[in-house]
Amino acid sequence: MFSPYMLTREYAEEMFNILLPATIDTLYMVVYSSFFSIIIGSFIGIILYITSSDQLCESTYLTRALNKILGIIVNIGRSIPFVILIIAAAPITQLIVGTFIGTQAAAVTLTIAAIPFVARLTETTFTGLGKGVIEASVVCGASLPQTIYKVLIPETLPGLILNFTVTIINLIAFSAMAGIIGGGGLGDVAIRFGLQRFRTDVLIATIIILVIIVQIVQFFGNILAKAADKR
């Protein structure tokens, strides 16, 4: 016997079966790309800052050339729109994961897109640190690794956390765009169901889920930044 209750239950089950796997795929892409882009991008940002600072690294032809080359690569990476990067990075994703479509391929592309962004934000955050702090560390006889890990990073940690939070939020937005190439996730659901099948309810649901994820990331990012601020 058909009843409104059955309709509601079947509708809820349908939405659950559509949205849950897509949400998991989105979280996979964001976590994967956030982890690797933050590690690699931060490392590049540190190199950019060190090679541009006479306090931490002697200015030589090699350091200036390294800074210039890395700076150009970072600027080029930041200049390419993500939709174009998805297509341009297809050979790299094919080499790394064996395919240029799907969730894994999208995660690799997201990582490539975020690395230059993280690198420049990291360098900018370090540049904002007062020169007196670095000078005090050098005068006390701290080595370069000690200055980086005991002075530079701890003193700028709140700003770094907020920058990483912004990066993760941007990756959430980019992960939705990955649905264009069948990258999976909520963006793919929004296109296949919300756009192509005219399911406004699915489209609205994906937007709500993305907004909730962003709010959670921003909430915990703010908490961690405040906890790391020793001032």
C-alpha positions as CSV (number, residue, x, y, z in Angstrom):
1,M,0.0,0.0,0.0
2,F,1.4,3.4,-1.0
3,S,1.5,6.2,1.6
4,P,3.0,9.6,2.0
5,Y,5.3,8.1,4.6
6,M,6.7,5.6,2.1
7,L,7.3,8.5,-0.3
8,T,9.2,10.4,2.3
9,R,11.2,7.4,3.4
10,E,12.0,6.4,-0.2
11,Y,13.0,10.0,-1.0
12,A,15.2,10.2,2.0
13,E,16.9,6.9,1.1
14,E,17.4,8.2,-2.5
15,M,19.0,11.4,-1.3
16,F,21.1,9.6,1.2
17,N,22.4,7.1,-1.5
18,I,23.2,10.0,-3.8
19,L,24.8,12.5,-1.4
20,L,26.7,10.3,1.0
21,P,29.2,8.7,-1.5
22,A,29.6,12.1,-3.1
23,T,30.4,13.8,0.2
24,I,32.9,11.0,1.1
25,D,34.6,11.6,-2.3
26,T,34.7,15.3,-1.7
27,L,36.3,14.8,1.7
28,Y,38.8,12.4,0.2
29,M,39.9,14.8,-2.4
30,V,40.1,17.7,0.0
31,V,42.0,15.8,2.7
32,Y,44.4,14.3,0.2
33,S,45.1,17.5,-1.6
34,S,45.3,19.6,1.6
35,F,47.9,17.3,3.2
36,F,50.3,17.1,0.3
37,S,49.8,20.7,-0.9
38,I,50.4,22.1,2.6
39,I,53.6,20.0,3.1
40,I,55.1,20.7,-0.4
41,G,53.9,24.3,-0.6
42,S,55.2,25.2,2.8
43,F,58.6,23.7,2.0
44,I,58.7,25.8,-1.2
45,G,57.6,28.9,0.7
46,I,60.4,28.4,3.3
47,I,62.9,28.1,0.4
48,L,61.5,31.3,-1.2
49,Y,61.8,33.2,2.1
50,I,65.3,31.9,3.0
51,T,66.7,32.7,-0.4
52,S,65.3,36.2,-0.3
53,S,66.6,36.9,3.2
54,D,70.2,38.0,3.7
55,Q,69.8,37.3,7.4
56,L,69.3,33.6,7.0
57,C,71.1,32.8,3.7
58,E,74.1,34.4,2.1
59,S,73.1,36.1,-1.1
60,T,74.9,34.4,-3.9
61,Y,74.2,33.9,-7.6
62,L,72.9,30.4,-6.8
63,T,70.4,31.5,-4.1
64,R,69.2,34.4,-6.2
65,A,68.7,32.2,-9.2
66,L,66.9,29.6,-7.1
67,N,64.6,32.3,-5.7
68,K,63.9,33.7,-9.1
69,I,63.2,30.3,-10.7
70,L,60.9,29.1,-7.9
71,G,59.1,32.5,-7.9
72,I,58.4,32.2,-11.6
73,I,57.1,28.6,-11.3
74,V,54.9,29.7,-8.4
75,N,53.5,32.7,-10.3
76,I,52.8,30.5,-13.4
77,G,51.0,27.9,-11.2
78,R,48.9,30.6,-9.6
79,S,48.0,32.1,-13.0
80,I,46.4,29.1,-14.6
81,P,42.7,28.8,-14.0
82,F,41.7,25.5,-12.4
83,V,39.4,24.4,-15.2
84,I,42.3,24.7,-17.7
85,L,44.7,23.1,-15.2
86,I,42.5,20.1,-15.0
87,I,43.0,19.5,-18.7
88,A,46.7,20.6,-18.8
89,A,47.7,18.3,-15.9
90,A,46.0,15.2,-17.4
91,P,49.4,13.6,-18.4
92,I,50.7,14.1,-14.9
93,T,47.7,12.6,-13.3
94,Q,47.8,9.7,-15.8
95,L,51.4,9.1,-14.8
96,I,50.8,9.2,-11.0
97,V,47.4,7.4,-10.6
98,G,47.0,5.7,-14.0
99,T,44.0,7.8,-15.1
100,F,43.1,11.4,-15.7
101,I,39.4,11.1,-14.6
102,G,37.9,10.1,-11.3
103,T,38.4,11.1,-7.7
104,Q,42.0,10.2,-7.4
105,A,42.9,12.1,-10.6
106,A,41.0,15.1,-9.3
107,A,42.9,14.9,-6.0
108,V,46.2,15.0,-7.8
109,T,45.1,18.0,-9.8
110,L,43.8,19.8,-6.7
111,T,47.2,19.2,-5.1
112,I,49.1,20.7,-8.1
113,A,46.7,23.7,-8.1
114,A,47.1,24.4,-4.3
115,I,50.9,24.1,-4.0
116,P,51.8,27.5,-5.5
117,F,49.0,29.1,-3.5
118,V,50.4,27.7,-0.2
119,A,53.9,28.5,-1.2
120,R,53.2,32.2,-1.7
121,L,51.0,32.5,1.4
122,T,53.8,30.9,3.5
123,E,56.4,33.2,2.1
124,T,54.2,36.2,2.7
125,T,53.5,35.2,6.3
126,F,57.2,34.7,7.0
127,T,58.0,38.1,5.5
128,G,55.6,39.8,7.9
129,L,57.7,38.6,10.9
130,G,59.8,41.4,12.3
131,K,63.5,41.3,11.4
132,G,64.4,41.8,15.0
133,V,63.2,38.3,15.8
134,I,65.4,36.7,13.2
135,E,68.4,38.9,14.1
136,A,68.1,37.8,17.8
137,S,68.1,34.2,16.7
138,V,71.1,34.6,14.5
139,V,73.0,36.5,17.2
140,C,72.3,33.8,19.7
141,G,74.1,31.4,17.4
142,A,71.1,29.4,16.2
143,S,71.7,27.4,13.0
144,L,69.4,27.7,10.0
145,P,67.3,24.6,10.8
146,Q,67.0,25.8,14.4
147,T,65.9,29.3,13.3
148,I,63.3,27.8,11.0
149,Y,61.8,25.2,13.3
150,K,62.2,27.0,16.7
151,V,61.7,30.7,15.7
152,L,60.3,31.2,12.2
153,I,57.5,28.6,12.3
154,P,56.4,29.0,15.9
155,E,56.3,32.8,15.7
156,T,54.1,32.8,12.5
157,L,52.1,29.7,13.4
158,P,48.7,31.5,13.9
159,G,49.0,33.1,10.5
160,L,50.1,29.9,8.9
161,I,47.1,28.1,10.3
162,L,44.7,30.7,9.0
163,N,46.4,30.5,5.6
164,F,46.0,26.7,5.5
165,T,42.4,27.2,6.5
166,V,41.9,29.5,3.5
167,T,43.7,26.9,1.3
168,I,41.4,24.1,2.4
169,I,38.3,26.1,1.8
170,N,39.5,27.0,-1.7
171,L,40.2,23.3,-2.3
172,I,36.6,22.5,-1.3
173,A,35.4,24.9,-3.9
174,F,37.8,23.6,-6.5
175,S,36.8,20.0,-5.7
176,A,33.2,20.9,-6.8
177,M,34.7,22.2,-10.1
178,A,36.4,18.8,-10.6
179,G,32.9,17.4,-11.3
180,I,33.3,18.8,-14.8
181,I,35.6,16.0,-15.8
182,G,33.8,13.4,-13.8
183,G,36.0,13.9,-10.8
184,G,33.3,12.6,-8.5
185,G,32.2,14.3,-5.3
186,L,29.4,16.8,-4.7
187,G,30.3,18.8,-7.8
188,D,29.7,15.8,-10.0
189,V,26.4,15.2,-8.3
190,A,25.4,18.8,-8.8
191,I,26.1,18.5,-12.5
192,R,24.6,15.1,-13.2
193,F,21.5,15.4,-11.1
194,G,21.0,19.1,-10.3
195,L,21.8,20.4,-13.8
196,Q,21.3,17.6,-16.3
197,R,18.3,16.1,-14.6
198,F,16.8,19.3,-13.4
199,R,16.9,18.2,-9.7
200,T,16.8,21.4,-7.9
201,D,16.5,19.6,-4.6
202,V,19.8,17.8,-5.1
203,L,21.5,21.0,-6.2
204,I,20.3,22.8,-3.1
205,A,21.4,19.8,-0.9
206,T,24.9,19.8,-2.4
207,I,25.2,23.6,-1.7
208,I,24.1,23.1,1.9
209,I,26.6,20.3,2.5
210,L,29.4,22.3,1.0
211,V,28.5,25.3,3.1
212,I,28.4,23.2,6.3
213,I,31.9,21.7,5.5
214,V,33.3,25.2,4.9
215,Q,31.9,26.4,8.2
216,I,33.3,23.5,10.1
217,V,36.8,24.0,8.5
218,Q,36.7,27.7,9.3
219,F,35.5,27.1,12.8
220,F,38.3,24.7,13.7
221,G,40.9,26.8,11.8
222,N,40.0,29.9,14.0
223,I,40.2,27.8,17.1
224,L,43.6,26.4,16.3
225,A,44.9,29.8,15.3
226,K,43.8,31.3,18.6
227,A,45.3,28.4,20.5
228,A,48.6,28.8,18.7
229,D,48.7,32.6,19.4
230,K,50.9,33.1,22.4
231,R,50.5,36.8,22.6
